[in-house]
Amino acid sequence: MQIGRIRLDTYVGMAYSNLISLFIIVTAAATLHTHGITNIETSAQAAEALRPIAGPFAFAVFAAGIIGTGLLALPVLAGSAAYALGEARRWPVGLARRWPQARAFYGTIAVATGLGVLLNFTPLDPVKALFWSAVINGVVAAPVMVMMMLLAARPDVMGAFVLPPALRLLGWAATVVMALAALVMIASWFF
């Protein structure tokens, strides 16, 4: 029952997020690239790119998008950091636990959220930070996927939920594609 609900939630969430990503790419291409803007260095430039669509409300639309994204992303990122650190350190984790049962877990959420808020007050360029975090995520994805594929195929780790052969093949294919994409990107810096 729960696995089916989780599977449906994952499929719907991934489809929705990928559809939004596609629309962001198409919108950026339609507004930025067609107007010759190929290098955005500030948030103001990104907001200005919305002017052909949003007119005088471009900055308000951009601000609403950034604030909404932040309100969605900050708890997810802080929570995932707390889960990852807590499970690695074998702390009691979970939002269903009360504060006294999982102090380190909730403390990690508070620290990660505080760090996220403090980043807003640094001179760090948010556009470059987004770019480089995407680059780092892309490079790190392949080794993480290798580890996930190895673990997902082990019955002593996964029990009854070992990855079926078709998904194992698909997973390894995706891992190879990610590794090749990272290698091509790195090679493009030198050639």
N, C-alpha and C positions, 0 to 999 in steps of 0.2 A: 504494500500500500504506500509506504513512505517513499520507496525507491521510485515508484511510478510518478508520484507528485514531484519529487526532486528532478526526475528526468524531464517532465513537462515544463517545470519552471526553468530548467537549463535551456531547453530548446527555445522556448518563447523568449527568454531573456537574451540569448545569443542572437536570435533572429532580429529582435527589436534593436539591439545595440549595433549590429552590423548594418541594418537598414539606416539607422541614424548616421553612422559613419559614412555610408555611401552618399547620403544626402549632403553631408558636410563637404565631402570631396567634390561632388558635382557643383554645389553652390559656390565653393571657393574657386573652382575652375571657371565657372560662368561669370563670376564677378571680378575676381582678381586677375586671372590670366588674360582674359579678354581685354582688360584695361592696361595690360603691360606691367602689372604689379607682380613680380616674381620673387621679391625678397622682402619679407615683412620682419621688421626688427622691433617694433613696439606694439603694445596693445592698442594704442591710438590709431596706428596704421590698419590694424585688423578691423577696428570699429569703422573706420572710414571706408573700408571696402564694402560695408553693408549699405552705404549711402544710396547706390543705384536702386536697391530694393526697398529699404526702409525710409529713405528720404531724410527729413530732419530728425527723425527718431532713431537714427542709426546708433548713436551712442547709448541711448536708453535700451534698445534691443540687445546690443552687445553686452551692456552691464547686466541686464537681466539674465542673459545666457551664462555669463561668467559666474554670477552669484548662484544661480540655480545649479550649475555644474559643481561649484564648490560645495554647496550644501549637500549634494548627492555624494560627491567623491570623498570628502574629508572623513565622514563616519565610516565609509567602506574601507578606505585605506588605513585609518587608525585601527579599526576592528581587525582587519586582516593581519596587520603587523602584530597586534596583541595575540591573536590566535597562533600565528607562526612562532613568535618568541615563546609564548606560553607552552605550546606543545613541544618545542625543542628543549625547553628547560624543565619539562614535566610538571608545570604548574597546573592547578585546577583552572580550567578555562570554560567560558560559556556565558552568554548573556542571561541565561536562565538562572545562573548562580547569583546569590546575594553578595554584597560587598565584602562581608567578613570571610566568605568562603573563597573568594578569588581576588584578593587585594592586588596582587602583582599584575593580574590580567587587566583589571580596571585602571590600575596605575599606568600601565603601558598605553592604554587608550587615551588617558588624560595627557600623558607626555607627548604622544604622537600628535594629538590634536593641538596641543600648545605649540609644538614645533611647526606645524602647518600654518598656524596663525602668525607666528613670529616671522616666517618667511616673507610675509607680505610687507614687512617693515625693513627688509634688507634691500640693498641696491641690485640684487640679482635680477637680471632681465628675464621676465616670465616667458617670453617667446623662445629665447635660447634655452631656458631651463626645460621647457616642454620638448623642444627638439632633441636636446641631448638625453633627456630621460627616455624618449622613444628609441633613440639609437642604442642606449645601454640595454633597454628591455629587449630589443631585437637581437642583440648579440648574446645576451644571457639566456634567451629563450631556448636555444638549441640544447645546451647542456642540461637545463632544467627538464626539457622534454625527454632527453635520453634517460635521465634518472626516473622520471615518471613512468616511462614505458617499461623500464626494467622492473620497477616495483609493481606495476599493474599486472605483470605477467607471472608474478610469484604467488603460488597458492599459500605459502606460509605467511605472507603479508596480507593478501587480499581475501583469503578464505574462499567463500562461495562466490565472491564478486570478481574473480579473475577475469581479465579482459578477454572477450571472445576473439577468435582468430581474425575475423573480418575487421574488427575495430583495431586489433593489434597491427594489422597490415596498414590500415589507414593512418594510424598514429605514427608508425615508423616513416611512412611516406611524408607526412606533414613535418616530421622532425628533420628529414633529409632536405626538404624544401627550405625550412627555416635556416638550417646550417649553410646551405648554398647561398641563400639570400644574404646572410651575414658575411660570408666570404667574398661574394661579389662586391658588396658595399665597401668592405675594407680594401679590396684590390683596387676599386675605383678611386680611392684616395691617393694611390701611388702611381697609377697609370693614366 
